[in-house]
Amino acid sequence: MKRISWLAAGGLACYGAARLAAADRCRRFEAVTVPLLTFTPHAAAAGLLGSLLLRRGGPAATAALTGAALAAVVLPRATGRPQPPAGGPVLRVITANLLKGRASAEAVVGLVRRHGPDVLFLQELTEPAVGRLKQAGLTDLLPHEMTDVAGPGAHGRGIYARFPLTEGLVLRPAEAGQLTARLELPGGQRADLVCVHVSPPKPPWSPANAARWRSELAALPGPAGPAADPPRVLAGDFNASVDHAQFRRVLRRGHVDAAARLGHGLIPTWGPEPRGRPALLTIDHILVDPGCAVQAVSVYRLPGSDHRAVYAEFRLPSAR
């Protein structure tokens, strides 16, 4: 029993050390550490629970220290932050991964009807799904669209909008690019949109897939500069959480995670197949310009998909 207690506590301590040291920055170990570190909130909870369940003082203390250290990096996502003043129009968006087009078109359109988003970002969009969504009435609600469904179902993307869309940002390199568009809002204000779907870093023994995941995150654009550029919204399936060093680099460029700003950054958005229950990981995000004032964020189950749909409402900064 003593050996088992120390093995459990030691395993948690090693996990905590890997997260605190950002071990996923090391190219040699990233194929393994990137998938594992997604479970940091669960490890924090396990450490705190283990401090109560492990009966021996040494293992219990080790688990408690590990749990406390991991909680210190996790809990800020559940704490709301002050909002900046923003005088622009309110923008409502939904992002959803359709699991190779299998998600219920009626459920997607139902979310659009209930919440009235101005923009809908879709990942894993397929040609048959485009037809089902149109039949369910999506284009009646959001008549402007840009889609890219030329590749396999896991790579299709779409942006549907209430207002006109024009060509968006050009991202480089092309193979790591995401679908982009520029939204033309009433009153002349604009917003640049990026529908994000980053390749998953799996299986955990594939250095090539981990490297592709890293390069696609690195290729995402930063927020707009202080000049006349429109504010930018990046939304979709990042296949990454705040516990990944590469995703934290994306945030350090200036993007704001809408959910974290309201203290909802720990709500999970993905669960394993077949039905995505229970949701385990927070890998779908809506990133907004740092000048945006976030007003609401919520997550909804999407029948037929292993992802949840994420809704955010925020006020854009005043026109530059």
Sequence and secondary structure as in RCSB ss.txt:
>XXXX:A:sequence
MKRISWLAAGGLACYGAARLAAADRCRRFEAVTVPLLTFTPHAAAAGLLGSLLLRRGGPAATAALTGAALAAVVL
PRATGRPQPPAGGPVLRVITANLLKGRASAEAVVGLVRRHGPDVLFLQELTEPAVGRLKQAGLTDLLPHEMTDVA
GPGAHGRGIYARFPLTEGLVLRPAEAGQLTARLELPGGQRADLVCVHVSPPKPPWSPANAARWRSELAALPGPAG
PAADPPRVLAGDFNASVDHAQFRRVLRRGHVDAAARLGHGLIPTWGPEPRGRPALLTIDHILVDPGCAVQAVSVY
RLPGSDHRAVYAEFRLPSAR
>XXXX:A:secstr
 HHHHHHHHHHHHHHHHHHHTTGGGSTTTHHHHHHHHTTHHHHHHHHHHHHHH  SHHHHHHHHHHHHHHHHHHG
GGGS        S EEEEEEEE TTTTS HHHHHHHHHHH  SEEEEES  HHHHHHHHHTTHHHHS EEEEE S
S GGG EEEEESS EEE    SSGGG  EEEEEE GGG EEEEEEEE     STT HHHHHHHHHHHHTS     
SSS   EEEEEE S  TTSHHHHHHHHTT EEHHHHTT TT   B  TTT  S  B  EEEEE TT EEEEEEEE
E TT SBEEEEEEEE     
